Amino acid sequence: YPGTLSYYLASAFGEVWMQPSGTVGLVGFATSALFLRDALDKLGVEAQFVARGEYKSAANLFTQDRYTEPHREADAALVNGLRAQ
């Protein structure tokens, strides 16, 4: 599947070749998250996790229904770091 990630990987090499009829869909880097709290609530499941810090957000996918501000900041920092390379 042609796209930003494939091109990013290929950019580590000295040359990038493509067939004349090839396409590359460069759309940039992004993050997305599938928050499962509402689904777990419907099943009567309560997820319980212990986080060691404000920016430890992996459990948020199970305990929240949207991005928290620290989670959003951490994802933005990741994307900005990729863009800066």
C-alpha positions as CSV (number, residue, x, y, z in Angstrom):
1,Y,0.0,0.0,0.0
2,P,1.8,3.2,-1.2
3,G,1.9,6.0,1.2
4,T,3.9,8.1,3.7
5,L,5.1,5.2,5.8
6,S,6.4,3.3,2.8
7,Y,8.1,6.3,1.4
8,Y,9.6,7.1,4.9
9,L,11.0,3.6,5.1
10,A,12.4,3.9,1.5
11,S,14.0,7.3,2.3
12,A,16.6,5.5,4.4
13,F,18.2,4.2,1.2
14,G,20.4,6.2,-1.3
15,E,17.8,6.0,-4.1
16,V,14.1,5.3,-4.3
17,W,12.8,3.8,-7.6
18,M,9.2,3.5,-8.7
19,Q,7.5,2.2,-11.8
20,P,6.4,4.9,-14.2
21,S,2.7,4.0,-13.5
22,G,3.3,3.9,-9.7
23,T,1.7,6.2,-7.2
24,V,2.8,7.5,-3.8
25,G,0.1,9.0,-1.6
26,L,2.0,11.4,0.6
27,V,-0.4,12.7,3.2
28,G,1.9,13.2,6.1
29,F,2.0,11.5,9.5
30,A,-1.0,11.2,11.8
31,T,-2.2,9.3,14.8
32,S,-5.5,7.8,15.6
33,A,-6.9,5.9,18.5
34,L,-9.8,3.5,19.0
35,F,-11.2,4.2,22.5
36,L,-13.0,1.1,23.8
37,R,-14.5,2.4,27.1
38,D,-18.0,2.7,25.7
39,A,-17.9,-0.9,24.3
40,L,-16.5,-2.2,27.6
41,D,-19.3,-0.4,29.5
42,K,-21.9,-2.1,27.3
43,L,-20.4,-5.5,28.2
44,G,-20.2,-4.6,31.9
45,V,-16.4,-4.7,31.9
46,E,-14.4,-2.2,33.9
47,A,-10.8,-1.9,32.9
48,Q,-8.4,-1.2,35.7
49,F,-4.8,-0.1,35.2
50,V,-2.1,1.6,37.2
51,A,-0.2,4.4,35.4
52,R,3.2,5.6,36.7
53,G,2.9,9.1,35.3
54,E,0.6,11.6,33.6
55,Y,2.0,10.8,30.1
56,K,1.6,7.0,30.3
57,S,-1.5,6.8,28.2
58,A,-1.6,3.3,26.8
59,A,-4.4,2.4,29.2
60,N,-6.5,5.4,28.0
61,L,-7.7,3.3,25.1
62,F,-9.6,1.2,27.6
63,T,-10.5,3.7,30.3
64,Q,-11.4,6.8,28.4
65,D,-13.8,7.7,25.6
66,R,-11.6,10.4,24.0
67,Y,-8.1,11.8,24.1
68,T,-7.0,13.3,27.4
69,E,-4.8,16.4,27.1
70,P,-1.6,14.6,28.2
71,H,-2.4,11.8,25.7
72,R,-3.0,14.3,22.9
73,E,0.3,16.1,23.8
74,A,2.2,12.8,23.7
75,D,0.8,11.9,20.3
76,A,1.5,15.4,19.0
77,A,5.1,15.2,20.2
78,L,5.5,11.8,18.4
79,V,4.2,13.2,15.1
80,N,6.3,16.3,15.4
81,G,9.4,14.3,16.1
82,L,8.8,12.2,12.9
83,R,8.3,15.4,10.9
84,A,11.5,16.9,12.3
85,Q,13.6,14.0,11.0
